[in-house]
Amino acid sequence: MNTVVLVHGFWHGSWCWSPVTELLAGHGVPSVAVDTEGHGLRAARPASPDAVSPAAGVTATSAAELLVEQLRTIGRGEPVTVVAHSMGGAVATRAAELAPELFAGLIYLTAFAPVLGLPAGAYIDQPENLGEHVTALIAADPAVTGALRIDPANTEAVRDCFYHDVPRPLADAAIALLTPDGPLGVTTEAFEVTTARFGRIPVTYLVCTEDRAVPPALQRRFAKEIETRTTAAVRVIELPTAHSPFLSHPALLAGTIKAVVDPAGGAHG
């Protein structure tokens, strides 16, 4: 069975996948969660609320190049299945174009998938994104800081956006671990995706129907756009969860991942 590599979204880190990696292990599915560039153990806190971000130089390509290195190390050069959450989808999309030979499959989890040559940030103003709660969290001017900066101390708003179906104690623990800065360059860099490279990777899109950060309409748009760059239909699976099922419904998510990577074995939990 291919190893599953779990890629978090903005402001999170490999820690957020902990309940899922435990459950995947119980299913017999090997998995590794990684920290992307500018996040988790690869992050530094800004010097002040309005200071330039330590992650200001991070781009979609630089983050993808790191992810490619991580995939090559984890898989020992063999293909792995990548699960990418939220803005981590932009990084995974770029990595898939750079090194498709390292991808046995790509599972988007309520994730950005900019495959048409637009930067990920261009979708923020699209009608399908109407009603999202992320913009209200931005606490400083991205043009000054070089980041999409949130204030984790704004716990009620952060919980409402990312974790409204997560038990409150667990949501509060997650909020305490968030990194303030999501690198602006990941959202502003446009890159090409080709059918010959990205398009040869089997893709599944997991739509979270109760998401307040990435509305379901935008998720479904991404799934349709991916199909214009792939040689096979995109499998779409809907989950009745909010933005963070790795915390709110880890058994459901782990079972769904298991079913995708090992169809013959079925889903459990």
C-alpha positions, -999 to 999 in steps of 0.1 A, spaced: 0 0 0 12 35 -8 22 57 21 -2 86 26 13 120 31 -9 146 49 -5 183 40 -21 209 62 -35 243 52 -26 278 62 -19 286 99 -19 249 108 9 223 110 15 186 110 0 184 145 -35 189 131 -34 154 115 -26 136 147 -60 119 153 -61 108 116 -26 93 115 -35 73 146 -67 60 130 -50 53 96 -24 32 115 -53 12 129 -65 6 93 -31 -6 83 -25 25 62 10 41 67 9 79 69 31 108 76 21 144 82 45 171 72 51 208 80 50 230 49 73 260 44 65 288 69 43 266 91 46 244 122 82 238 132 92 257 100 75 289 112 87 319 132 65 344 149 63 380 136 81 406 157 50 427 162 14 426 149 23 448 119 58 435 112 69 419 80 63 382 82 92 358 85 74 339 58 71 368 34 95 352 9 76 319 7 59 312 -27 38 284 -41 68 271 -59 92 273 -30 67 255 -7 61 230 -35 98 223 -39 101 215 -2 71 193 -4 86 174 -33 117 168 -12 96 155 16 76 132 -7 109 118 -22 123 112 13 91 96 27 84 74 -3 121 67 -9 116 78 -45 84 58 -50 49 73 -54 28 83 -24 -7 94 -20 -10 130 -10 -39 144 10 -40 182 9 -62 205 30 -74 240 23 -46 263 10 -22 233 12 -40 222 -20 -23 250 -39 11 238 -27 2 202 -36 -10 212 -70 22 229 -78 42 200 -65 22 175 -86 31 195 -117 68 196 -107 71 159 -98 41 138 -109 62 107 -107 60 110 -69 22 110 -67 2 78 -67 -28 99 -61 -39 133 -49 -68 138 -25 -80 173 -20 -98 180 13 -119 212 10 -88 225 -8 -77 252 -32 -67 237 -66 -56 265 -89 -52 245 -122 -63 271 -148 -33 294 -145 -49 317 -119 -33 323 -85 -51 307 -56 -59 341 -42 -79 350 -73 -107 327 -62 -112 347 -30 -133 373 -49 -153 347 -69 -190 344 -64 -186 308 -52 -166 321 -23 -194 343 -11 -201 339 27 -167 327 36 -155 337 71 -117 338 66 -115 374 53 -129 387 86 -100 371 104 -72 390 86 -56 412 112 -30 432 92 -24 446 57 -10 417 36 7 442 13 27 453 43 33 420 62 37 397 31 13 373 48 -24 366 55 -21 372 93 -47 361 118 -49 367 155 -54 333 172 -64 353 203 -96 361 185 -108 327 196 -145 330 190 -141 341 154 -114 315 147 -135 288 162 -165 299 142 -146 298 109 -125 267 112 -138 245 141 -175 251 146 -183 214 147 -152 205 168 -157 199 206 -148 232 223 -118 219 244 -103 204 213 -109 235 192 -93 257 219 -63 234 220 -60 237 182 -63 275 182 -34 277 207 -12 259 182 -20 280 152 7 300 134 -3 336 128 10 339 92 -1 322 60 25 332 33 10 357 9 32 344 -19 14 310 -19 -18 328 -29 -4 353 -54 18 331 -76 3 319 -108 16 287 -123 8 264 -152 -7 229 -148 -6 205 -177 -25 174 -186 7 156 -194 21 160 -159 -5 169 -133 -32 154 -154 -19 118 -152 -24 117 -114 -57 101 -101 -76 128 -82 -103 126 -55 -120 157 -41 -135 156 -6 -162 183 -3 -170 194 32 -206 205 30 -207 226 62 -175 245 56 -174 282 65 -138 288 53 -140 274 18 -177 273 8 -190 241 -8 -198 259 -40 -161 269 -44 -150 234 -36 -172 220 -63 -159 245 -87 -123 234 -80 -134 198 -86 -149 207 -120 -118 227 -130 -95 199 -121 -113 177 -146 -102 200 -175 -66 191 -167 -69 154 -160 -71 123 -182 -97 107 -159 -128 118 -141 -123 134 -106 -140 113 -79 -160 136 -56 -170 125 -21 -191 147 1 -185 148 39 -211 163 62 -185 183 81 -171 218 86 -135 229 76 -115 206 99 -128 170 98 -94 158 109 -105 171 143 -143 170 142 -148 136 124 -113 119 123 -128 84 120 -150 94 91 -120 111 74 -96 82 80 -121 57 68 -127 78 36 -89 80 29 -86 43 35 -114 36 10 -97 58 -16 -62 44 -13 -73 7 -7 -107 3 -25 -106 -35 -22 -102 -32 16 -132 -9 20 -137 18 47 -138 12 84 -149 34 113 
